[in-house]
Amino acid sequence: MSVHAMPAKLGRSLRRLLAVCGLGVLCLPAVTSAAVFQTTLDQLIDDPRTPGVDESLTRGITIGDKRYSGFVHNSTGSAPVAPEDVTVRVTNLESDPQRYTLQFTFAEDAFPGERTDLVIAYDLDVLSSDFINRVGLRFNGSVPAQGTNPNTSASVIETVRTRDGSDIQPGLPITDTLVLDVFNDGPGNLEDSNSEFQMVNLTRRLHFEKDIIVSSRPDGGYAAISIVDNVVDQVPEPTAFAIVSLVGGAMLLRRRRP
């Protein structure tokens, strides 16, 4: 019996299992020696049954000097992804303490004639005197076979916005919005990219919105995504860095005196 001949719920569950197993070899590097926080997305979304209560003060993730909160979820299409089926994991490597990675793990796929859209949004606050200076997007989207029509794709479009309306990126026309995108439509078609990083003006508050899409035409192939990463790099406050540099320079001069 084919997967499509099975009951819809069972067939989709099996296909999700196949998607996760099939993408296992494409997973992003494992994390070692890190501070880790892990939960599911449904535990981070504010409860609409309690109007007037700012649950972003209690719900969310705080790890190191980073606070992720105000999570929003929406999914539509052939096989919508429920928030309880999205694992959310934040890591901060001991070997690279100035980098934080927020990872979403789920099973989103599209067979011929299917399309599913998953939107996840959230706010990020830096609680220390450091500043975010770079943002990045990574995913493991895969299109192993296009079918007869080259219109099968896996993609993520991420909008990053400053929350005070300030300019987000140095050296470009003034705007408070930056767009990152990653894309895969299989071998022999458009150029694929599984990561993009961009510098940003120093800031402590950003808003992120990811539009995660798998799509296949009726005569297309198979597309899947199971991991999406948001990466932020940070630097010390410029004045603090300058003071450290001055102190270091003075100590060197002192050592050089006869």
KESEKOL-415883 format. One line per 4 residues: number of its first residue (from 1); their letters; for each residue y, x, z of N, C-alpha, C. Coordinates in nm, 4 decimals, padded with zeros to 6 digits. Last residue first. Layout:
residues N
NUM) A) Y:X:Z:Y:X:Z:Y:X:Z; ...
end
This chain:
residues 258
258) PRRR) 05.1323:06.2645:03.0936:05.0724:06.3880:03.1470:05.0709:06.3885:03.2997; 05.0410:05.9335:02.9884:05.1387:06.0218:03.0486:05.0694:06.1461:03.1064; 04.8369:05.7653:02.9042:04.8704:05.8783:02.8157:04.9711:05.9731:02.8763; 04.8239:05.5665:03.0934:04.7130:05.6604:03.0880:04.7468:05.7840:03.0051
254) RLLM) 05.0559:05.4264:03.0271:05.0455:05.4915:03.1560:04.9362:05.5961:03.1565; 04.9874:05.3205:02.7794:05.0954:05.4162:02.7873:05.0886:05.4957:02.9179; 04.7841:05.1426:02.8609:04.7516:05.2532:02.7713:04.8586:05.3619:02.7778; 04.9317:04.9644:03.0170:04.8255:05.0424:03.0807:04.7869:05.1610:02.9938
250) AGGV) 05.0959:04.8513:02.8257:05.1561:04.9291:02.9338:05.0520:05.0173:03.0011; 04.9081:04.7110:02.6712:04.9843:04.8213:02.6123:05.0452:04.9105:02.7184; 04.8208:04.5197:02.8561:04.7261:04.6173:02.8015:04.7967:04.7373:02.7426; 05.0594:04.3797:02.8908:04.9977:04.4473:03.0050:04.9000:04.5542:02.9568
246) LSVI) 05.0919:04.2794:02.6298:05.1922:04.3678:02.6881:05.1352:04.4465:02.8051; 04.8630:04.1195:02.6045:04.8828:04.2322:02.5130:04.9825:04.3317:02.5707; 04.9097:03.9273:02.8016:04.7911:04.0127:02.8110:04.8076:04.1369:02.7250; 05.1400:03.8109:02.6907:05.1472:03.8779:02.8205:05.0298:03.9729:02.8383
242) AFAT) 05.0352:03.6996:02.4563:05.1378:03.8038:02.4467:05.1485:03.8817:02.5766; 04.8624:03.5087:02.5579:04.8063:03.6185:02.4796:04.9051:03.7332:02.4701; 05.0482:03.3400:02.6738:04.9498:03.4069:02.7599:04.8902:03.5269:02.6880; 05.1808:03.2527:02.4458:05.2551:03.3266:02.5478:05.1606:03.4028:02.6395
238) PEPV) 04.9692:03.1167:02.3011:05.0354:03.2374:02.2480:05.1094:03.3176:02.3536; 04.6700:03.0312:02.4684:04.8112:02.9993:02.4496:04.8856:03.1246:02.4058; 04.3725:03.1334:02.2857:04.4554:03.1222:02.4061:04.5984:03.0844:02.3701; 04.2103:02.9144:02.0464:04.2681:03.0436:02.0826:04.3496:03.0243:02.2096
234) QDVV) 03.9153:02.7592:01.9030:04.0398:02.7592:01.9782:04.0828:02.9008:02.0121; 03.7425:02.5518:01.6701:03.7684:02.6837:01.7262:03.9020:02.6786:01.7981; 03.5106:02.2942:01.6350:03.6497:02.3300:01.6612:03.6535:02.4691:01.7223; 03.3005:02.1052:01.4234:03.3233:02.2330:01.4910:03.4729:02.2505:01.5147
230) NDVI) 03.0676:01.8547:01.3917:03.2117:01.8796:01.3969:03.2317:02.0059:01.4795; 02.7795:01.7926:01.1929:02.8463:01.8719:01.2961:02.9972:01.8683:01.2794; 02.5088:01.5845:01.1351:02.6487:01.6104:01.1013:02.7127:01.6814:01.2197; 02.1849:01.5201:01.0153:02.2670:01.5981:01.1082:02.4085:01.6126:01.0518
226) SIAA) 02.0621:01.3675:00.8210:02.0169:01.3495:00.9587:02.0990:01.4286:01.0601; 02.0575:01.2019:00.5111:02.1365:01.2836:00.6038:02.0807:01.2606:00.7433; 01.9359:01.1631:00.1752:01.9214:01.1508:00.3203:02.0166:01.2447:00.3926; 01.8211:01.0035:-00.1248:01.9235:01.0807:-00.0546:01.9068:01.0598:00.0955
222) YGGD) 01.6443:00.9822:-00.4322:01.6411:00.9662:-00.2868:01.7478:01.0558:-00.2248; 01.7616:00.8472:-00.7414:01.6576:00.9145:-00.6634:01.6697:00.8830:-00.5161; 01.8180:00.5644:-00.9646:01.8471:00.6955:-00.9069:01.7299:00.7518:-00.8297; 01.8266:00.3165:-01.0695:01.7390:00.4127:-01.1371:01.7632:00.5548:-01.0865
218) PRSS) 02.0087:00.1969:-00.8905:01.8742:00.1400:-00.9074:01.7768:00.2331:-00.9775; 02.1690:00.4777:-00.7161:02.1684:00.3701:-00.8136:02.0256:00.3166:-00.8307; 02.2272:00.5524:-00.3785:02.1410:00.5754:-00.4942:02.1475:00.4538:-00.5868; 02.3788:00.7172:-00.1002:02.3852:00.6153:-00.2052:02.2957:00.6532:-00.3217
214) VIID) 02.5133:00.7646:00.2198:02.4024:00.7948:00.1289:02.3962:00.6814:00.0274; 02.7885:00.8799:00.4101:02.7387:00.7891:00.3066:02.6163:00.8468:00.2367; 03.0149:00.8679:00.6644:02.8875:00.9305:00.6280:02.8136:00.8354:00.5338; 03.3189:00.9485:00.7622:03.2568:00.8454:00.6791:03.1331:00.9085:00.6157
210) KEFH) 03.4724:01.0197:01.0685:03.3738:01.0633:00.9695:03.3188:00.9424:00.8949; 03.7688:01.1091:01.2175:03.6944:00.9939:01.1653:03.6045:01.0413:01.0521; 03.9466:01.2322:01.4996:03.8506:01.2558:01.3920:03.7881:01.1238:01.3478; 04.2499:01.3511:01.6320:04.1646:01.2337:01.6089:04.0766:01.2635:01.4882
206) LRRT) 04.3583:01.5870:01.8838:04.3262:01.5496:01.7465:04.2432:01.4210:01.7456; 04.5455:01.8045:02.0786:04.5010:01.6661:02.0656:04.4811:01.6316:01.9181; 04.6522:02.0531:02.0876:04.5545:02.0226:02.1921:04.4979:01.8823:02.1778; 04.7248:02.3001:01.8313:04.7341:02.1662:01.8892:04.6296:02.1491:01.9981
202) LNVM) 04.8530:02.4998:01.5768:04.8055:02.4957:01.7147:04.8303:02.3580:01.7759; 04.7524:02.3880:01.2524:04.8563:02.4316:01.3451:04.8066:02.4135:01.4885; 04.4300:02.4918:01.1283:04.5272:02.3888:01.1641:04.6350:02.4520:01.2518; 04.2055:02.5916:00.8672:04.2956:02.6258:00.9764:04.3896:02.5091:01.0021
198) QFES) 03.8828:02.4558:00.7937:04.0245:02.4657:00.7616:04.1034:02.5044:00.8860; 03.5609:02.4546:00.6398:03.6435:02.4879:00.7548:03.7884:02.5029:00.7099; 03.2644:02.2932:00.5411:03.4039:02.3232:00.5079:03.4803:02.3469:00.6373; 02.9316:02.2716:00.4049:03.0252:02.3012:00.5135:03.1649:02.3238:00.4581
194) NSDE) 02.7704:02.2258:00.1883:02.7249:02.1696:00.3160:02.8164:02.2044:00.4328; 02.8102:02.1332:-00.1436:02.8690:02.2084:-00.0327:02.8257:02.1453:00.0975; 02.7343:02.1526:-00.4949:02.7070:02.1036:-00.3610:02.7733:02.1930:-00.2564; 02.8719:02.0612:-00.8032:02.8556:02.1684:-00.7048:02.8388:02.1096:-00.5645
190) LNGP) 02.6738:01.8185:-00.9850:02.7993:01.8709:-00.9326:02.7716:01.9775:-00.8270; 02.3550:01.9312:-01.0871:02.4633:01.8345:-01.1075:02.5945:01.8939:-01.0577; 02.1360:02.0922:-01.0241:02.1717:02.0729:-01.1643:02.2827:01.9745:-01.1910; 02.0034:01.9310:-00.7307:02.0144:02.0462:-00.8208:02.0569:02.0054:-00.9609
186) GDNF) 02.2080:01.6934:-00.5380:02.0855:01.7510:-00.5922:02.1103:01.8642:-00.6901; 02.4486:01.6258:-00.4369:02.3886:01.5309:-00.5316:02.2692:01.5929:-00.6034; 02.6378:01.6514:-00.1498:02.5162:01.6995:-00.2145:02.4654:01.5909:-00.3082; 02.9206:01.7561:00.0423:02.8633:01.6722:-00.0634:02.7367:01.7359:-00.1185
182) VDLV) 03.2017:01.7226:00.2624:03.0793:01.7934:00.2235:02.9993:01.6982:00.1353; 03.5493:01.7552:00.3394:03.4373:01.6811:00.2813:03.3234:01.7748:00.2450; 03.8440:01.6837:00.5251:03.7334:01.7746:00.4974:03.6221:01.6932:00.4319; 04.1881:01.6312:00.5303:04.0590:01.5753:00.4895:03.9615:01.6886:00.4603
178) LTDT) 04.4504:01.5747:00.7598:04.3718:01.6726:00.6854:04.2373:01.6101:00.6527; 04.7750:01.4588:00.8453:04.6353:01.4301:00.8124:04.5740:01.5398:00.7269; 05.0441:01.4707:00.8680:04.9701:01.4717:00.9943:04.8209:01.4555:00.9726; 05.2298:01.6967:00.6583:05.1485:01.5773:00.6762:05.0753:01.5863:00.8086
174) IPLG) 05.4165:01.8899:00.4400:05.4119:01.8333:00.5749:05.3338:01.7023:00.5762; 05.2293:02.1072:00.2253:05.3261:01.9983:00.2437:05.3060:01.9296:00.3783; 05.1311:02.4164:00.3980:05.1084:02.3083:00.3028:05.2158:02.2013:00.3211; 05.1477:02.6072:00.6023:05.1622:02.6501:00.4637:05.1407:02.5439:00.3587
170) PQID) 04.9201:02.4668:00.8446:05.0250:02.5618:00.8057:05.0268:02.5865:00.6553; 04.8740:02.1233:00.9276:04.8215:02.2441:00.8639:04.9338:02.3362:00.8195; 04.9908:01.9001:01.0555:04.8582:01.9451:01.0971:04.8194:02.0817:01.0431; 05.2898:01.7971:01.2109:05.2281:01.8586:01.0936:05.0964:01.9240:01.1337
166) SGDR) 05.2628:01.5089:01.4337:05.3115:01.6410:01.3956:05.2356:01.6939:01.2747; 05.1750:01.2693:01.5397:05.2447:01.2660:01.4117:05.2961:01.4003:01.3641; 05.0195:01.2900:01.7574:05.1621:01.2737:01.7843:05.2439:01.2738:01.6552; 04.7653:01.3388:01.6780:04.7895:01.2107:01.7453:04.9353:01.1905:01.7860
162) TRVT) 04.6586:01.4523:01.3576:04.7274:01.4783:01.4842:04.7647:01.3446:01.5467; 04.3380:01.3993:01.2132:04.4782:01.3612:01.2240:04.5353:01.4034:01.3597; 04.0950:01.4205:00.9667:04.1416:01.4779:01.0928:04.2923:01.4534:01.1008; 03.8322:01.2645:00.8103:03.9772:01.2650:00.8228:04.0134:01.3162:00.9619
158) EIVS) 03.5596:01.3523:00.6151:03.6150:01.3514:00.7506:03.7669:01.3592:00.7457; 03.2925:01.2406:00.4414:03.4368:01.2607:00.4281:03.4965:01.2461:00.5676; 02.9818:01.3384:00.3353:03.0608:01.3058:00.4538:03.2059:01.3373:00.4211; 02.6967:01.2370:00.1343:02.8284:01.2957:00.1545:02.8867:01.2558:00.2887
154) ASTN) 02.4601:01.2312:-00.1164:02.4778:01.2295:00.0285:02.6101:01.2994:00.0561; 02.3668:01.0461:-00.4135:02.4426:01.1456:-00.3389:02.4364:01.1218:-00.1892; 02.2983:00.9721:-00.7468:02.2448:00.9704:-00.6114:02.3162:01.0784:-00.5314; 02.3287:00.9608:-01.0215:02.4269:00.8960:-00.9347:02.3692:00.8725:-00.7959
150) PNTG) 02.1914:01.0287:-01.2755:02.2468:01.1250:-01.1789:02.3590:01.0647:-01.0951; 01.9021:00.8555:-01.3368:02.0467:00.8387:-01.3386:02.1085:00.9312:-01.2342; 01.6383:00.9084:-01.2955:01.6855:00.9140:-01.4344:01.8367:00.9018:-01.4448; 01.6266:01.1184:-00.9983:01.5819:01.0053:-01.0790:01.6389:01.0166:-01.2198
146) QAPV) 01.6928:01.3334:-00.8329:01.7985:01.2444:-00.8773:01.7463:01.1175:-00.9449; 01.5617:01.4679:-00.5380:01.5317:01.4213:-00.6734:01.6347:01.3168:-00.7138; 01.6732:01.5564:-00.2971:01.5675:01.6364:-00.3600:01.5352:01.5944:-00.5020; 01.9488:01.5713:-00.1543:01.9066:01.4869:-00.2662:01.7996:01.5650:-00.3411
142) SGNF) 02.0792:01.5863:00.1745:01.9813:01.6330:00.0765:01.9572:01.5265:-00.0291; 02.2883:01.7113:00.4372:02.2602:01.6137:00.3326:02.1709:01.6705:00.2241; 02.3523:01.8330:00.6769:02.2300:01.8748:00.6085:02.1895:01.7730:00.5024; 02.6922:01.9549:00.7410:02.5861:01.8539:00.7410:02.4645:01.9079:00.6685
138) RLGV) 03.0085:02.0256:00.9001:02.8826:02.0708:00.8408:02.7849:01.9540:00.8382; 03.3471:02.1115:00.9367:03.2517:02.0035:00.9142:03.1280:02.0620:00.8477; 03.6059:02.2342:01.1577:03.5017:02.2497:01.0562:03.4084:02.1301:01.0521; 03.9292:02.3713:01.2386:03.8300:02.2639:01.2476:03.7291:02.2819:01.1348
134) RNIF) 04.1365:02.5807:01.4395:04.0553:02.5613:01.3198:03.9557:02.4490:01.3439; 04.2774:02.5888:01.6741:04.3424:02.6497:01.5580:04.2599:02.6364:01.4296; 04.3556:02.4385:01.9817:04.2681:02.4349:01.8640:04.3432:02.4980:01.7483; 04.4568:02.6349:02.2640:04.4914:02.5502:02.1509:04.3809:02.5527:02.0459
130) DSSL) 04.4574:02.6426:02.6305:04.4217:02.6907:02.4969:04.4613:02.5891:02.3901; 04.4944:02.5465:02.8797:04.6155:02.5922:02.8110:04.5857:02.6481:02.6723; 04.2675:02.2612:02.8876:04.3193:02.3883:02.9374:04.4490:02.4231:02.8637; 04.1778:02.0384:02.7594:04.2255:02.0205:02.8956:04.2829:02.1482:02.9562
126) VDLD) 04.2127:01.8952:02.4494:04.1904:02.0231:02.5165:04.2549:02.0137:02.6545; 04.0591:01.6062:02.3165:04.1677:01.6632:02.3961:04.1232:01.7968:02.4536; 03.9817:01.3956:02.0496:03.9502:01.5213:02.1164:04.0759:01.5718:02.1876; 03.8435:01.0740:01.9666:03.9568:01.1610:01.9977:03.9076:01.2867:02.0671
122) YAIV) 03.6553:00.9333:01.6885:03.6732:00.9707:01.8291:03.7974:01.0575:01.8426; 03.4223:00.7562:01.4743:03.5552:00.8095:01.5042:03.5659:00.8399:01.6530; 03.1984:00.7065:01.2148:03.2102:00.7435:01.3559:03.3476:00.8064:01.3764; 03.0282:00.5056:00.9881:03.1593:00.5585:01.0265:03.1590:00.5847:01.1768
118) LDTR) 02.7973:00.4957:00.7339:02.8101:00.5092:00.8784:02.9445:00.5741:00.9096; 02.6403:00.3166:00.4815:02.7655:00.3798:00.5216:02.7722:00.3794:00.6743; 02.3978:00.3142:00.2256:02.4301:00.2923:00.3663:02.5510:00.3764:00.4034; 02.2325:00.1760:-00.0501:02.3518:00.2486:-00.0034:02.3745:00.2126:00.1425
114) EGPF) 01.9829:00.1543:-00.3120:02.0305:00.1389:-00.1749:02.1559:00.2217:-00.1487; 01.8595:00.2035:-00.5548:01.9217:00.0735:-00.5353:01.9788:00.0515:-00.3962; 01.6150:00.4264:-00.4334:01.6799:00.3654:-00.5498:01.7316:00.2244:-00.5213; 01.6974:00.4928:-00.0827:01.6049:00.4945:-00.1951:01.6738:00.4250:-00.3128
110) ADEA) 01.8680:00.6682:00.1602:01.8819:00.5685:00.0536:01.7774:00.5950:-00.0531; 01.9177:00.7145:00.5169:01.8629:00.7489:00.3859:01.8845:00.6350:00.2872; 01.9604:00.8532:00.8290:02.0268:00.7694:00.7285:01.9741:00.8100:00.5910; 01.9044:00.9050:01.1489:01.8267:00.8985:01.0244:01.8947:00.7995:00.9306
106) FTFQ) 02.0765:01.1539:01.3524:02.0349:01.0165:01.3220:01.9466:01.0209:01.1979; 02.3059:01.3317:01.5458:02.1739:01.3322:01.4854:02.1253:01.1884:01.4705; 02.6036:01.5105:01.5680:02.5459:01.3763:01.5599:02.4132:01.3856:01.4858; 02.7687:01.7480:01.7697:02.6649:01.7201:01.6703:02.6134:01.5770:01.6825
102) LTYR) 03.0310:01.9524:01.8172:02.9900:01.8155:01.8459:02.8952:01.7727:01.7353; 03.0893:02.2691:01.9383:03.0249:02.1944:01.8305:02.9818:02.0577:01.8823; 03.3444:02.5072:02.0013:03.2700:02.3900:02.0480:03.2146:02.3152:01.9268; 03.4390:02.8376:02.0723:03.3932:02.7424:01.9697:03.3103:02.6313:02.0351
98) QPDS) 03.4882:03.0283:02.2591:03.6053:02.9644:02.1993:03.5677:02.8682:02.0866; 03.2516:03.1506:02.3343:03.3068:03.0449:02.4208:03.4281:02.9744:02.3629; 03.0047:03.2699:02.2135:03.1261:03.2348:02.1407:03.1967:03.1219:02.2162; 02.7941:03.3120:02.3825:02.8316:03.4232:02.2957:02.9599:03.3970:02.2173
94) ELNT) 02.7622:03.0648:02.4967:02.8116:03.1729:02.5814:02.8579:03.2910:02.4975; 02.8617:02.7806:02.3065:02.7817:02.9017:02.3179:02.8449:03.0037:02.4119; 02.8510:02.4587:02.3671:02.9492:02.5663:02.3777:02.8726:02.6948:02.4064; 02.7835:02.1348:02.2312:02.7402:02.2672:02.2742:02.8569:02.3644:02.2744
90) VRVT) 02.6978:01.7966:02.2500:02.8070:01.8944:02.2486:02.7539:02.0268:02.3014; 02.5519:01.5302:02.0781:02.5264:01.6542:02.1529:02.6466:01.7480:02.1385; 02.4174:01.2171:02.0342:02.5422:01.2936:02.0366:02.5225:01.4131:02.1290; 02.2118:01.0263:01.8262:02.2179:01.1208:01.9376:02.3440:01.2051:01.9246
86) VDEP) 02.1883:00.7004:01.7349:02.2650:00.8220:01.7059:02.2697:00.9075:01.8321; 02.0814:00.4628:01.8033:01.9964:00.5509:01.7236:02.0687:00.6786:01.6812; 02.2760:00.3148:01.9224:02.1722:00.3696:02.0106:02.0765:00.4628:01.9372; 02.4241:00.2294:01.6992:02.4768:00.3373:01.7838:02.3722:00.3969:01.8777
82) AVPA) 02.2246:00.1914:01.3984:02.2736:00.1395:01.5262:02.3241:00.2543:01.6139; 02.2896:00.1973:01.0630:02.2452:00.2826:01.1727:02.3079:00.2321:01.3021; 02.1771:-00.0278:00.8074:02.2786:00.0157:00.9035:02.2178:00.0945:01.0195; 02.0617:-00.0177:00.5222:01.9925:00.0087:00.6498:02.0928:00.0610:00.7513
78) SGTS) 02.2435:-00.1030:00.3224:02.1009:-00.1367:00.3134:02.0274:-00.1199:00.4453; 02.5533:-00.1716:00.4999:02.4733:-00.1359:00.3831:02.3279:-00.1739:00.3963; 02.7293:-00.0136:00.7781:02.6991:-00.1240:00.6875:02.6067:-00.0757:00.5768; 02.8633:00.0604:01.0935:02.7653:00.0960:00.9910:02.7292:-00.0278:00.9106
74) NHVF) 03.0771:00.2106:01.3266:03.0586:00.0997:01.2331:02.9601:00.1448:01.1253; 03.2231:00.3073:01.6363:03.1086:00.3107:01.5448:03.1118:00.1888:01.4540; 03.4253:00.5234:01.8333:03.4152:00.3994:01.7555:03.3013:00.4150:01.6555; 03.5298:00.6701:02.1402:03.4341:00.6647:02.0293:03.4305:00.5250:01.9665
70) GSYR) 03.7056:00.7777:02.3330:03.7518:00.6768:02.2377:03.6603:00.6615:02.1186; 03.6472:01.1405:02.3554:03.6517:01.0036:02.4066:03.6974:00.9075:02.2967; 03.5944:01.4589:02.4746:03.5708:01.3727:02.3594:03.5643:01.2292:02.4097; 03.7495:01.7337:02.6001:03.7236:01.5944:02.6330:03.7138:01.5145:02.5030
66) KDGI) 03.7012:02.0722:02.6980:03.7096:01.9723:02.5909:03.6731:01.8333:02.6442; 03.6541:02.2908:02.8561:03.7907:02.2375:02.8555:03.8109:02.1328:02.7457; 03.3292:02.2000:02.9433:03.4262:02.3084:02.9391:03.5663:02.2500:02.9482; 03.3151:01.8665:02.8548:03.2370:01.9889:02.8669:03.3319:02.1062:02.8491
62) TIGR) 03.2976:01.5278:02.8690:03.3812:01.6406:02.9098:03.2903:01.7604:02.9304; 03.2796:01.2387:02.6804:03.2112:01.3638:02.7133:03.3162:01.4664:02.7525; 03.2847:00.8850:02.7616:03.3198:01.0028:02.6842:03.2435:01.1239:02.7344; 03.4266:00.6683:03.0089:03.3299:00.6962:02.9033:03.3787:00.8151:02.8219
58) TLSE) 03.6610:00.6863:03.1646:03.5316:00.7118:03.2261:03.4247:00.7423:03.1215; 03.8768:00.6453:03.0042:03.8956:00.7337:03.1183:03.7625:00.7697:03.1835; 03.8030:00.4581:02.8277:03.8045:00.5946:02.7757:03.8269:00.6950:02.8887; 03.8362:00.2149:02.9411:03.7102:00.2828:02.9710:03.7047:00.4237:02.9135
54) DVGP) 04.0738:00.0484:03.0596:04.0726:00.1677:02.9755:03.9482:00.2485:03.0086; 04.0619:-00.2940:03.0447:04.0141:-00.1783:03.1199:04.0046:-00.0588:03.0261; 04.1274:-00.4993:02.8766:04.2292:-00.4532:02.9687:04.1877:-00.3343:03.0522; 03.8036:-00.6494:02.8667:03.9373:-00.6290:02.8106:04.0368:-00.5867:02.9176
50) TRPD) 03.5060:-00.6011:02.8652:03.5964:-00.5761:02.9769:03.7365:-00.5477:02.9231; 03.3567:-00.6259:02.6431:03.3498:-00.7374:02.7380:03.4411:-00.7176:02.8578; 03.3544:-00.3994:02.4903:03.4576:-00.4991:02.4604:03.4575:-00.6165:02.5573; 03.3169:-00.0832:02.6196:03.2577:-00.2164:02.6264:03.3649:-00.3229:02.6015
46) DILQ) 03.3377:00.2088:02.4164:03.3967:00.1207:02.5168:03.3380:-00.0197:02.5065; 03.0662:00.4265:02.3644:03.1562:00.3276:02.3061:03.2069:00.2338:02.4149; 02.8762:00.5870:02.4730:03.0116:00.6412:02.4652:03.1135:00.5407:02.4140; 02.6265:00.4859:02.4508:02.6732:00.5138:02.5868:02.8178:00.5616:02.5900
42) DLTT) 02.5803:00.4819:02.1799:02.6074:00.3533:02.2459:02.6590:00.3720:02.3885; 02.5127:00.7471:02.1195:02.6460:00.6978:02.0874:02.6796:00.5671:02.1588; 02.3494:00.9262:02.3845:02.3463:00.8482:02.2617:02.4805:00.7786:02.2436; 02.3747:01.2735:02.4848:02.3601:01.1325:02.5147:02.3420:01.0585:02.3823
38) QFVA) 02.4273:01.5955:02.6273:02.3626:01.5126:02.5261:02.3497:01.3689:02.5746; 02.5752:01.9115:02.6544:02.5785:01.7732:02.7020:02.5190:01.6871:02.5928; 02.5439:02.2537:02.7394:02.5040:02.1430:02.6531:02.5225:02.0097:02.7255; 02.6206:02.5901:02.7043:02.6447:02.4708:02.7840:02.6219:02.3513:02.6923
34) ASTV) 02.3642:02.8183:02.5890:02.4835:02.7372:02.5713:02.4954:02.6323:02.6801; 02.1431:02.9754:02.4768:02.2382:03.0243:02.5761:02.3698:02.9487:02.5667; 02.1211:02.8417:02.1421:02.0627:02.9119:02.2559:02.1744:02.9589:02.3474; 02.0566:02.6042:01.8945:02.1528:02.6568:01.9906:02.0794:02.7217:02.1065
30) APLC) 01.9489:02.6482:01.5533:01.9266:02.6031:01.6906:02.0260:02.6711:01.7843; 02.1274:02.5741:01.2502:02.0697:02.6692:01.3454:02.0587:02.6138:01.4867; 02.0379:02.2558:01.0974:02.1303:02.3632:01.1242:02.0756:02.4512:01.2358; 01.7515:02.1693:00.8996:01.8321:02.1558:01.0192:01.9213:02.2782:01.0390
26) LVGL) 01.5778:02.1684:00.6917:01.7180:02.1857:00.6575:01.8079:02.1845:00.7788; 01.3307:02.1094:00.7800:01.3509:02.2466:00.7367:01.4960:02.2734:00.7040; 01.3588:01.8335:00.8290:01.3447:01.9275:00.9386:01.3736:02.0702:00.8984; 01.3608:01.6421:00.6415:01.4818:01.7203:00.6539:01.4717:01.8260:00.7633
22) GCVA) 01.1154:01.5198:00.6706:01.1438:01.5896:00.5461:01.2655:01.6779:00.5539; 01.1460:01.3964:00.9190:01.0474:01.5041:00.9018:01.0786:01.5869:00.7781; 01.3477:01.2101:00.8552:01.3704:01.3094:00.9595:01.2755:01.4274:00.9443; 01.2175:01.0634:00.6509:01.3457:01.1289:00.6265:01.3704:01.2395:00.7273
18) LLRR) 00.9928:00.9626:00.7767:00.9753:01.0569:00.6668:01.1035:01.1335:00.6396; 01.1238:00.7910:00.9532:01.0415:00.8995:01.0049:01.0216:01.0061:00.8987; 01.2404:00.6157:00.7706:01.3265:00.6955:00.8570:01.2504:00.8139:00.9142; 01.0096:00.5055:00.6643:01.0964:00.5849:00.5776:01.1924:00.6701:00.6596
14) LSRG) 00.9130:00.3672:00.8844:00.8347:00.4767:00.8286:00.9214:00.5657:00.7419; 01.1205:00.1797:00.9138:01.0908:00.2734:01.0228:01.0129:00.3936:00.9720; 01.0994:00.0398:00.6728:01.2192:00.1177:00.7003:01.1943:00.2189:00.8109; 00.8460:-00.0797:00.7091:00.8714:00.0114:00.5975:00.9910:00.0993:00.6225
10) LKAP) 00.8905:-00.2403:00.9308:00.7942:-00.1321:00.9399:00.8188:-00.0300:00.8298; 01.0834:-00.4201:00.8246:01.1141:-00.3400:00.9422:01.0215:-00.2206:00.9539; 00.9490:-00.5325:00.5937:01.0758:-00.4595:00.5824:01.1019:-00.3673:00.7004; 00.6011:-00.4682:00.5444:00.7076:-00.5490:00.6029:00.8346:-00.4668:00.6143
6) MAHV) 00.5321:-00.2812:00.2380:00.5167:-00.3066:00.3799:00.6223:-00.4070:00.4268; 00.6009:-00.2164:-00.0168:00.5160:-00.3339:-00.0002:00.4944:-00.3690:00.1459; 00.7403:00.0194:-00.0027:00.8166:-00.1007:-00.0345:00.7345:-00.2270:-00.0170; 00.5321:00.1987:00.0441:00.6285:00.1750:00.1505:00.7050:00.0461:00.1249
2) SM) 00.2186:00.0622:-00.0859:00.3398:00.1426:-00.0948:00.4326:00.1092:00.0204; -00.1190:00.0848:00.0000:00.0000:00.0000:00.0000:00.1237:00.0881:00.0000
end
